[in-house]
């Protein structure tokens, strides 16, 4: 005779297998479509929306997706500490940095964000260039010390160590006195519907404030940031006029961005 305990064990094991398979399928559909909706998933799997929401919560806790109202988006993988990201060589980020640096004209006032892609931009600014660089990144400021014709204006505030940038009310107040020609923005997520996002609330405020003080905003977006989202919205895609991406990117990743009437530059 089969015991009740054995039957319960079998049912529990089966349930775990179904949950695991369902989560795997959710991630596959998310990678394919760029977003998933809880209601549609519930219908597809024949389970309640509460069950799907639990799946999404657990996947989000593992950093595998970003929950939004009604469903989920791919999570940005650009969340490691700055020191870790800096040690990772990326020909794509280097190409983006070179392309972005060529957009700076002599005599301009330029805002440069923090982050590893911005660090690549700074590496390729010609030493002969005469310009003013405004930055809330100590890393960027120090990297420009040996550029004799570049005046560096440093924005202070609380140091956000993940990206090594200054944030907070003091930083935003200082920005209100600036009128820049171009702002090179770093992000952790660029998504057709979720827009531009980052992993810290105060950093999102600062980025939005910097964009408001510049005639043109250029987003630097390496491959892992495309079609993904982070917890804090900076703004819609239209906050930027240009997005610089890696030249080898799959055109599918940028097609939706182009329909938003944002100029795409392939580095």
N, C-alpha and C positions, 0 to 999 in steps of 0.2 A: 504494500500500500504506500502511495506517495504522501508524505507528510505535508501539512499546511505550511510548515516552515520552508520546505523545499519549493513549493509553489510560489510563496511570497518572494523567495530569493530569485526564482526565475523571472517573475514579473518585474522585480526591481532591476535585474540585469538587462532585461529587454528594454525597459524604460530608459536606462542610461545609454544604451546603444542607440536608441531612437533619438535621444537628445543630442548625442555627439554627432550623429549623421545630419541631423537638422541644422546644427550650428555650422558644420562643414559646408553644407549646401548654401546657407545664408551668406557665408563669406565668399563662396564661388560666385553667387549671383551679384553680390556687392562689387566684386572685382570686375565682373562683366558689364554691369549696368551703371555703376557709379553711385547708386543709391538703392535703398530698399525701403518699402513701406510696410509697417506692422500689419495693417489690415489685409493687404494683399498676401503677405506671408502666411497669416492665419488661415486664409482661404486655401492657399496652395498646399499647406501641410495638414489641413483639417484639424487644427487645434484652436484654442482660444487666443485672443489678443493678449491676455494676461500671460499666457505661456510664452508667446513671442517676445513680449516686453522683458520677461525674465531672461530669456536667451540673450537678448540685446544688452541687458544690464551686465550679464556675466562676461560677454564678449568685450564690452567696453572696459570692464575692470581689468581685463587681460591686455588692454591696449590694442585690440584688433579692429576696432571700429569706433566711430564717433557718433554717439546718439544725438539725434535732433528731434524736434517735434514731429511725431507721426512715423518715425522710422530711424534710419541710420545712414551715415556716409562713411567712406573709407577714412581711416585715421591716418594722420600724417606720421611718418616714421622719423621726422626731423626733430626728435625730442630728447636726444642724448645731451649730456653736458657739453659745453663749448670745448673743453679740453679734449674730450673724446672725438667730437666731430672734426676738430682741427687736425687730428692725426690721420684722418682718413683722406688719402689722396683721391682727387676727383678731377679727371680731365674735363668733365662737363662743367664743373664750377669754375675751373680755370678759363675755359672758353667764354663762359658768361661774363667773368670779370674783365677779360680783354675787350669783349664787345661793349660792355657798359662803360669802361674807361674811355673808349673812343668817342663817346657821346658828349664828353665834357669839352667845352670850348674855353679858350683863354678869356679871362676876365669875369667868368661866371661866379655866382654864389651857389654852391652845391651842398646839399645835405646828404650825408652818407650814414646809413643805418649800421647797426652792429651785425654780427653773425659771420659765419665762415665764408659765405659767398661774397659779402662785402669786403672781407679781408683779401680775397683774390682780386677784387676790383682795385683796391688801393695799391697792391703790388705792381699793377700795370699802368699806374698814372705816371706819365713822363716827368722826369726831374726838371725839365725845362718849362713845364706848364705853370702859368701864372693864374691863380684862382684863389677863391676863398672857400674853405671847406668847413661846414658846420656839422658837428657830430655830437651825439650823446654816448659815443663808444670810446672809452679810454684806449682800447686796442687800436682803433682807427687813428686816433689822435697821435699816439706814439709812433705809429708806422709812417706818419707824414713829417716827422721831425727833420729828416734829411732832405726834404724838398724845399730848397731855398726860396722859391717864389710862391709858395702856397701859405696863405695865412690860415691858421687853424683856430676856430672858435669852438670852445668846449662847453657843452651844456651839462650842468651839474644836476644832482638829485640822488635818490637812493639807488645803489648799485644792484641791479638784477643779475645775479651771478650766472644764470643759465646762458644768457646771451652776452654777458659783460657789457651792459648798457645802463645808463642812468634813467630812472623813471620817477614818477611822482608829480605832485603839484608844482614843485619848484621847477622841474624840467619843462612842464607845460607852460608855465608862466614865462620862462625865458624864451620859449619858441614864439610867443605872441609878438615879439619885436622883430621877427625875421621875415624878409621877403626874398625867397630863393628862386633861382631859375629852374632847378631840377632836384628832385629827391629820389635817391636810390633806396627803395624799401626792401627789407628782408622780411620774409613770411615763413610760416611752417605749413600753410595750406593754401592752395588755389583751386577753387571748385566752381563750376558753372552756376550752381544755384546758391551755395553757401558763401560764395565770394572769397575774400581774403581773410585769413585767420591766423591766430598765433596761440601760444600756450599759456599766456599770462595776461590777466585783465589789465593791469596798469600799463604793460607794454602795448596792448591794443590801443589804449587811450593815447599814448605818446605817438604811435605811428599815425593815427588818424589826425592828431594835431599837426604833425610834421607835413602830412599831405596837404592840409589846409593852408600851409604857409608857403607852398611851392607852386610855381606856374605849371610844372609838369611832374608827374610821379611815374617812376619806372620801377616795376617789380622785378626782382631777381629770383627766378624760380628754377631750381635744379629739378631733376626728374622725379625724385621722391616726393616732391611737394605738389605735383600736378594731380588733379582729380582727387584731392584729399582735403580733410578739414581738421582743425583743432578746436579747442573748447571756446575760444573767445574771438568774436568777429571784429575785424578791423573795419570792414565796409564791403560794399558791393564791388564786383569786378571793375565797374566804371569809375571807381575811385582812382584807378590807374589809367594812364593813357597808353602805356606800353608795358609789355611783359617780355622779358628776355629769357629764353629757354635754351636747352641744349639742342644742338643741330641734329642729333641722331634720334630725337624723340619721335615716337610713333605719332603720325599726323592725327590719329584718332584722339589722342590725349589733348590736342590743342584745337581741334575742330570746333568744339562747343565754346571755347574761349573766343574764337574768332567771330562767332555769331553774336557775341555780346559787344561787338564793334570795338574791341580792344586790339591795338596793333601788336602783332607777335613778331619778335625779332629772334631768328634762329642763329645762335652763336656757333 
